[in-house]
Amino acid sequence: MMTFTEMSRIDRSIEIDATPERVWRALTTREELSAWFQVAIEGEIAAGSEVWMTTTNPAYSGMRFQVKFVELEPPSLFVWEWHPGAVDPQVDYAREPRTTVTFTLQPKPGGTRLSVSETGFEAISLPRRASAFKDNTQGWAEVLVWLQQYAEEAH
């Protein structure tokens, strides 16, 4: 059982048999991010921009959430901020702290090592922290496989 102080960050990584440039394109091109992340994106992916994403995954279809793109350093670093976990459309999260999601791409022989870290859970209220942390810990494991499969296919 984790303590609340241990629920401050999620770290995951995956090996992808595609170049860092290919993985970067899948992460940062609106059409490609939409395809593998299973969202419709309203807005442009650029440092400083905020977009709305609406899930197209049948399990969460129609759920909307905001993402603020913080940093893009091709082809190695992509950072965004968001309100984590299942977002209730009846709740205004504007005052709630966001977590920071950092994608780091490192070349390796035959492909890319992609690491994702989500930090900042300790700033979220206790009633939401455990749920958001659990949802996103499971979610990142699943989502990275979607990205791996997508980037390894010819597009």
PyMOL commands that set and color helices and strands:
alter all, ss='L'
color gray80, all
select helices_A, chain A and resi 20-28+30-37+121-123+126-152
alter helices_A, ss='H'
color red, helices_A
select strands_A, chain A and resi 9-16+39-42+50-55+64-73+77-82+99-108+111-119
alter strands_A, ss='S'
color yellow, strands_A
deselect
rebuild
show_as cartoon
